[in-house]
Amino acid sequence: MSDPLKFTESSPGGSGLNLQSECDRCFGLCCVALPYAASVDFAKDKDAGQPCSNLQPDFRCGIHSSLRQQGYRGCTVYECFGAGQHVSQGTFGGQDWRQAPETAKAMFEVFPIMRQLHELLSYLTEALTLQAAAPIRDELRQAFEETERLACLDPGSILELDVHAHRAEVNVLLLKASELARGEALRSHKGSSGRKKTYGRGADLIGAKLKGADLRGANLRGAYLIAADLRGADLKAADLIGADLRDADLRGADLTDSIFLTQFQINAAKGDVHTKLPRSLTRPAHWSAGN
């Protein structure tokens, strides 16, 4: 059996669930539980619950160093927010689905639910650090603790969760935190409050020409920014929760202090050494390799 579930001390909820992927502590769950279809991101079709043909007996990827070259770009983009090792080492106690095949079905069904919970924990962790969100900090902490409690339930209880309803409740708080933070940012930047162009949730900005745009404090929640030209754009304090940044050109863009931006989104975009990222995020290796 593997080591117990690893905790960190950074979590505001106390237990410190690790919200970053540790693939060496996971039983290759994203390589088995999730389906994918032949496309620009994947070389072939795969059904949910079917192990990827590249998954090795030790749960490592056989083509990890050449995923993009062999047609598996989607694998280099994916981020589970630490759900993989939590399900593997915590929820199922280090008992892998190969040695205990009777656990496989439940493990594969729990994993995507756990990913949603860990993603919410990541957003709530960030919201708790926003100074402007101080008026609702107690509510945010309560939401974090409840989400953390749900993530630590047994497999059967997790499968019975209405995770979509819980996400909706948490999103109300995240939106409040965003409004407070963006409002403060706009007040601190003279002239930005007079920007004429505004965007609503889910704005269609596919392929939009936004080079050098002033998007400070913008509401880009759920925006479709696929292949958008954001070179040199100022996205400081912009809310990017759920924004689709696939192939968005972020070269030279400033995403400092952007709100609810995830590694998953950054991995899917294009950038360079001049792209300014929040300190919590890592510059993808493929950026320097020409995407």
N, C-alpha and C positions, 0 to 999 in steps of 0.2 A: 504494500500500500504506500502511496506517496505521502509526502509531508503534509501536515494539516494546512488548511487554508491560510494563506499569507495575509496579514493585515498590515496596514500602514498607520501612522499616527496623525495623518493630515485630515482625516475625515471629521467634519463637524458633528457627526452623529455619535462619535465615541468608539465604535467598533473598528472603524478604519478599513472598510472594504476597499481593496485596490481597484481603482477604476481605469487602469491601463492594462492592455493585453500582456500576458505572460505566456506565450505559446508553448514554452517548454514545460508548463504545468497544466496544459490542457490536453484532452484526448482527441485533438483534431476535430472538434465539434463543428466548426464552420466549414470544414472540408467534407463533412458527412451530412449534417442535419439540414443544410440549406440547399435548395435547388438552384440551378442556373441553366441558361439557354445559350446555344451557340450564337455568338455576336462579336462585336468588336472587343468585348471584355473577356469572353471565354471561347476557347477553341472548340468546345463540343457541348452537347446537352448533358445534364445530370439531374436525376430526380432527387427530391428530399429523402434523406435516409440512406442514400446510396453513397458509399465511400468514393471519393475522387480517385481516379486511377493513379494519381501521383502520390497518394498518401502511403507512406511506408509503415511497416509493422511497429516502429517506435513512435508513430504519430507525427513524424516529421515529413516535410514536403520534399519529394525527390528532385524537384526542379526549382527549388527556392531561389537559387542564384540567377535563374534565367526565365522567370515567370513571364515577364513582358515580352521577351523575345519569342517565347513559345505560345503566345496567344492567351495568357491568363492575366491580363492587366487588372481585371476585377479583383483578383486576390491581393494585389499590392495596394489596393485602395481600402479594402475592408478593415473595419475596426469594431471590436466587440465590447469595448469599454470595460474589459476585465471579466465579462460574463463567462467566458470559456473556462478559465481556471476556477472561478467560483463554483460553477456547476460541477466541474470535474472533481475538485478537491474538497469542496464544502458540501454542496447539496447531495452529492452521491458518495461522499467520504473517500475519494481516491480509488473507487472501484470502477475500472474502465469497462466499456461496452463490449470489448472483445473477450475479456476474461469472464464477464458476466453478461452474456447476450440477453438475458431476461430484463436487463435494465435499459437496453438500447432504445426502445421505442419511447419510453418516458423521458430519458435523457435528451433525446433529440427534440422532443416537444417542449421540454422545459427551457432549453437553450434560447430560442428566440424571445420567449417571454422575459427571461432573465436579462437579455440584452436590452430590452426596453426599460426595465427597471434600473439597470446600471446607467443607461443613457440619462434617465431622469435624475439619478443621483449626481451625475456629472454636472448637469445644468444647475441643480440646486446648490451644489458646492460652489459653483461660480457665482450664483446669485447672492449667496451669503457673504461673498467678498466685496460686493458692490457697496460702496459707502452711501450712495444715494438711496439704496434700498433699506436703509436703517429703519424706517417707519414700519416695515413689514417683516423685519428680521425674525421675530418670534414665530410668525406664521410660516416663514420659509423653513425654519429649523424644525418645526412640527411636521411639515410635509416631508422633510428629509428623513426624520426619524421613522415616520410611518412607511415611507418607501423602503428604507433599509430593513425594517421589520418584515415587510412582504418578501424582500429578496432572501431573507433567511428562513423562510418557511420550508416545510418538507415538500418533496416533489408533488405529491397528490394535491396539497393545498395550493401550490403555485399553479398547477394546471386548472384549478377551479377559479382563479382570479379573473376579474373583469378588468384587465390591464388597460383597456381603452378608456374606461370610465375613470380610472385612476389618473391616467395621463391628462384627461380633460380637466380634472380638478387641479392638478399641479400646474397645468398650462395657464390657468387663470392667475396664479401667483407669479409665474415667470413673466407673464405679460405686464403685470403691475411693476415688477422689478425693472423690466426693460424700459417702460415708460418713464420711470423715475430717473434711471441712469441716462437715457437719451435726452430727457429734458434738461438735466444738469449740464450735459455735454454741449447742447445747443446754446444754452445761456452763456457758457464760458467761451464760445467762439463767435466773436462779433461778425455779423453778416451772414452766418450760416442759417440763422432763423428766418432770413428773408428768401431762402432758396425757393424758387417757384415750383420746381418739380418735386412731387411727393409720390410715394408708392404704397399701395395697400398690400395686405397679406396675399401671397400667391401671385404676385405681379408677373406677367409674361414678359420677360426680358431676355428671351432666347436670342443669342447673337447680337444683343444690343451694343451700340457703339457708345461706350461710356469711358473712353480713354480720358484720363485726367479729371474725371468728374468729381465734384464735391459731394460726397455721400456721407459726410459726418453726421452721426446720429440718425441716419435713415432707418426707416422700418422696412427691412427686406426679409421679413419672416416668411418662409415658404416660397420665396421668389424663385422663378425659373431663370437662372443665370447661365444656362448651358451655352458654352462657347461664346459668352459675352466678352467683349473687349474692355477689360478693366485696368489696362496698363496705366500705371501712375495714378490711379484713382485714390482718393482719400476716403477710407472706410473706417476711420477711427470712431469708436462708439456706435457703429451701426449694428443693428440687431440682425444676425444672420441665422437664427435658429431655423433649421429645416430647409435652408436655401440650397438649391441644386446648383453646385458649382462645377459640374462635370465639364472639363475642358475649358473652363473660364480662364482667360489670360490675366493672371495676377502679377505679371512682371512689373516690378517697380511700385506695386500698390502698397499702401500703408494700411494694414489691418490692426495696428496697435490698439489695444483696449476695445477691439470689436467684441460684441456681446454674443455669447453662446455659439461661437465658432468651434467646430470640432476637428480633430485630426482626420476623421473620415472625409470631411469636406475638402480639407486642404490636400489630402492625398489624391483626390479626384481632379484637382485643378492643375493649371500650369503656372509655374513661377520661376524665379531666379534668385540670385544672391542679393538682389536689391529689394526683394519683397520683404516687407516688415511684418513679422508675425507676433501674436501674443506670446509672452514668455512660456506659457504652458504648452505650446505646440512645437513640434519638431519639423524642420525643413525636410521634405521628402527626398530620399536619395536620388529618385529618378528625375528630379528637377534639374540636377546638374548633368544628367545624361541625355538631355534634350527631350524629356517627357516621353 
